[in-house]
Amino acid sequence: MKSRPTSGAAPLSEGQRLVARRRGRTTRWVKAHPVATNGILAGLNLLLQGMFSIVMAIPRDWPSAPHLLVLIVFNLLSTALIFVRKRWPLQLLLGATLVDLIYSVIVGTESSFSLAGFVPWIFLYTVAAELSLRLTIFGFLAVSAANMVLMGFLYLSEPIPTGDGSTISLQENPLPLLTLLGFSVGMGVAINLVVVMFGRFTHKNNEFDREIVERFDQTQVLAATEERTRIAREMHDVVAHSLTVMITLADGARIVGKKNPERAEEVLQELSHTGRTALADMRRTLGVLREPHAQNAPLSPAEGTSMDARENLQELVDSFEATGMPVVFEYRGEAIPTDNNLRLSLYRIVQESLTNALRYGRNVSEVRVKVEVMLPDVWITVINDGTAALEDSSGIGSLGSGKGLTGIRERAAFYNGSVIAGPNDMGGWTLRAHLVWESSVPSTHH
């Protein structure tokens, strides 16, 4: 029969489910059913205490009815406290030990019964499993000291009855009595030590489980941060490219409209197409944030990854050419692998490079885009001959926020590549990106 979690139980996190899977079946059941576990411990305590009391009472007389009633009530009460042992473990341990000690001192050797039974050992285990090492040592020493005091009082205060009806005392037979006392005290300390060791083992396991959950949660946070960074990079590429193209087209339509209305209409249609494409790209990018099951889905370029990657790049170049940019596209080598992330990286690198040329280039007479695929190496080279792009800037930092070039470097670095960008001999700008594609590269990273 399969157990079901209670309706009021909080749902397990992914880290907690991971920890649960590494546990054994028995441990999982104990963790999932604390009340039932305490019930089993309570039942075993009553059963063993009853059997032990019967065996120890054989050579002696049973206690009187009032005395027996007190024993039963206190045994049931101490057993019931097992169900709240994790709330006050140390207090319950000290209380049960003290009550048992006082009862044994009052009754002496006339009774072999115990008020608490085996419950102090259950409480000692709980202290070791739930509390710090310092409190565990304190509880162990307290219980062991109480056991020594109790054994010393019982064995040394008055003669001890034997099974044949005789007695032994400290005055008449000191050596056997002291030997029995030492053995009893040693056994009690040894049992306490074993209980503490089991408890500390459980404590270490629980700490290890908590550490796994914490590290898993930290990994999730880092993954979410990386995902937000990736989304921000995608949004930068989409928005920067689209707005730059749209502004250029709008300015062109305004100028051309006075002289050539038909050409202006074509430019406006291209403007509309660019805006719709940008909106679709943004929805696709933000859709990853809304769909929990799509977090590993690759982000496709503007027109999707279903079309040929080379044609996709050609269409991207054509969209810039429609703005009036004198751009030439050259493709050499093998076909681009069917890796959506690699295709997206190539697309975004070319897109960002052309966007920068459109935004910052002045007096540009030609922009050349060259893609060379010689697997495992993929090269992207974008060159413009504009002479005014760097007139008022001492470095790349003044050309913009730098996020676009940073994104290009990140994309290349993921494929063990590199990026070289800077002014060229013609006075313009050259960007050369090198990517190394291997089929073993995970396809879930963007």
Secondary structure, 3 states (H helix, E strand, C coil): CCCCCCCCCCCCCHHHHHHHHHCCHHHHHHHHCHHHHHHHHHHHHHHHHHHHHHHHHCCCCCCCHHHHHHHHHHHHHHHHHHHHCCCCHHHHHHHHHHHHHHHHHHHHHHCCCCCCCCHHHHHHHHHHHHCCHHHHHHHHHHHHHHHHHHHHHHHHCCCEECCCCCEECCCCCHHHHHHHHHHHHHHHHHHHHHHHHHHHHHHHHHHHHHHHHHHHHHHHHHHHHHHHHHHHHHHHHHHHHHHHHHHHHHHHHHHHHCCCHHHHHHHHHHHHHHHHHHHHHHHHHHHHHHCHHHCCCCCCCCCCCCCCHHHHHHHHHHHHHCCCCCEEEEEEECCCCCCHHHHHHHHHHHHHHHHHHHHHCCCCCCEEEEEEEECCEEEEEEEECCCCCCCCCCCHHHHCCCHHHHHHHHHHHHCCCEEEEEECCCCCEEEEEEEECCCCCCCCCC
